[in-house]
């Protein structure tokens, strides 16, 4: 079967492999092939019609939708990157001890917000997408509600930066909730249209 892998689609490989198996067991439509319902060469016309109907359904559903939006154009991702750059500006001002005790964990939790948005956006299944969006939302809460708040309490973060972190957190949280809701509604709409 490995000799058929070069330059052939998976469907062609399966058809050739099926043909070779049926020839091995007695010819084109041998008893073995009929008993095990092996299709040689071509699919049945009804199967072809069903595949065409399924493809048409998916294509007509996708025509009504917008084109794919790159992740860098998503507003929620841009806000997460802005949050990361604000955190980096604070991290650069820290002493070595503050970086090791507080800064590393704060920076990791803030950076994971954008990373999980990207990873969820790249997933196909809606449950996987939402799982990463939930993780991103939890990382956002950990970063701002705990680490930034702790930095403000210890005097590492000034008032104006603390307020801008909290405002940005609210904006990202709303947009993440909207992404989760939109993913579920797109799944439900596809099921209803299908």
C-alpha positions in Angstrom: 0.0 0.0 0.0 2.9 2.3 0.6 3.7 2.5 -3.2 0.3 4.2 -3.7 0.8 6.9 -1.1 2.9 9.2 -3.4 0.7 11.8 -5.1 -2.6 10.1 -4.4 -5.5 11.1 -2.3 -6.7 9.0 0.6 -9.8 8.0 -1.3 -7.7 6.7 -4.2 -5.4 4.8 -1.9 -8.4 3.2 -0.2 -10.0 2.2 -3.5 -6.7 0.7 -4.8 -6.2 -1.2 -1.5 -9.7 -2.5 -1.7 -9.2 -3.6 -5.3 -6.0 -5.4 -4.4 -7.6 -7.2 -1.5 -10.5 -8.3 -3.7 -8.1 -9.5 -6.5 -6.1 -11.4 -3.9 -9.3 -13.3 -2.8 -10.5 -14.3 -6.2 -11.1 -11.6 -8.8 -13.0 -8.4 -9.2 -16.3 -9.3 -7.6 -15.4 -12.5 -5.8 -17.5 -14.2 -3.2 -15.3 -12.7 -0.6 -15.9 -9.2 -1.9 -19.7 -9.7 -2.2 -19.9 -11.3 1.3 -18.0 -8.4 2.9 -19.7 -5.8 0.8 -16.4 -4.4 -0.6 -16.9 -1.8 -3.3 -14.5 -2.1 -6.1 -13.5 1.0 -8.1 -16.5 3.2 -7.7 -19.1 4.1 -5.2 -22.8 3.4 -5.7 -24.8 6.2 -7.4 -26.9 6.7 -4.3 -23.8 7.2 -2.2 -22.5 9.7 -4.6 -25.8 11.6 -4.6 -25.8 11.6 -0.8 -22.2 12.9 -0.6 -23.1 15.7 -3.1 -26.2 16.6 -1.1 -24.1 16.8 2.1 -21.5 19.0 0.4 -24.2 21.2 -1.0 -25.7 21.6 2.5 -22.4 22.6 4.0 -21.5 25.0 1.1 -24.9 26.8 1.3 -24.5 27.2 5.0 -21.0 28.6 4.7 -22.0 31.0 1.9 -24.2 32.9 4.3 -21.4 33.3 6.8 -18.5 35.7 6.8 -15.1 34.7 5.5 -12.5 33.5 8.0 -11.2 36.3 10.2 -7.5 36.0 11.1 -6.9 35.9 14.9 -4.8 39.0 14.8 -7.9 41.0 13.6 -10.0 39.9 16.5 -10.7 42.7 19.0 -10.5 40.3 22.0 -7.0 39.2 20.9 -5.8 42.7 20.4 -7.0 43.6 23.9 -5.2 40.6 25.3 -2.0 41.6 23.6 -2.4 45.2 25.0 -2.9 43.6 28.5 0.3 41.6 28.0 2.3 44.7 26.9 1.1 46.6 30.0 2.2 43.7 32.2 5.6 43.6 30.5 6.1 47.3 31.1 5.5 46.7 34.8 7.7 43.6 34.8 10.7 45.5 33.4 10.6 48.0 36.3 10.8 45.2 38.9 13.9 44.2 40.9 15.2 40.7 40.6 13.5 39.5 43.8 10.2 41.0 42.8 10.4 39.4 39.4 11.0 36.0 41.0 8.4 36.2 43.7 5.6 38.1 42.0 6.4 39.1 38.5 7.0 35.8 36.8 3.6 34.4 37.9 1.8 37.6 37.0 3.3 37.7 33.6 2.6 34.0 32.8 -1.0 34.3 33.8 -1.5 37.4 31.7 0.3 36.0 28.7 -1.8 32.8 28.9 -5.0 34.9 28.2 -4.0 35.6 24.6 -2.4 32.2 24.1 -5.6 30.4 25.0 -7.7 32.6 22.8 -5.4 31.8 19.9 -5.4 28.1 20.7 -9.2 28.0 21.0 -9.7 29.9 17.9 -7.6 27.4 15.9 -9.7 24.4 17.1 -12.4 23.0 14.9 -14.9 21.5 17.4 -17.0 24.0 19.3 -16.5 22.3 22.6 -12.7 22.5 22.2 -13.0 26.2 21.2 -15.1 27.0 24.3 -12.9 25.0 26.6 -9.9 27.2 25.7 -12.0 30.4 25.9 -13.1 29.3 29.4 -9.4 28.7 30.4 -8.5 32.1 28.9 -11.3 33.8 31.0 -10.0 32.0 34.2 -6.4 33.1 33.5 -7.7 36.7 33.1 -9.4 36.5 36.4 -6.3 35.0 38.1 -4.0 37.6 36.5 -6.0 40.7 37.3 -8.1 39.8 40.3 -5.2 38.2 42.2 -1.7 39.1 40.8 -2.4 42.7 39.7 -4.5 43.3 42.9 -1.6 41.9 45.0 0.9 44.1 43.2 -1.4 47.2 43.8 -1.6 46.2 47.5 2.2 45.9 47.8 2.8 49.2 46.0 4.3 47.8 42.9 1.5 49.0 40.6 0.3 52.6 40.8 -3.3 53.7 40.9 -3.7 54.7 37.2 -2.2 51.4 36.0 -4.4 49.4 38.4 -7.5 51.2 37.0 -6.5 50.6 33.4 -5.9 46.9 34.1 -9.3 46.5 35.6 -11.0 48.4 32.7 -9.2 46.2 30.2 -10.1 43.1 32.1 -13.8 44.1 31.9 -13.6 44.7 28.2 -11.8 41.3 27.5 -14.2 39.4 29.7 -17.2 40.8 27.9 -15.7 39.9 24.5 -14.7 36.4 25.7 -18.3 35.8 26.9 -19.6 37.0 23.5 -17.2 34.6 21.7 -18.4 31.7 23.9 -22.0 32.6 23.2 -21.4 33.0 19.5 -19.6 29.6 19.2 -22.6 27.9 20.9 -25.1 29.7 18.7 -23.2 28.9 15.5 -23.2 25.2 16.5 -26.9 25.3 17.2 -27.7 27.1 13.9 -25.6 24.6 12.0 -27.6 21.7 13.6 -30.9 23.4 12.8 -30.0 24.1 9.2 -28.5 20.6 8.8 
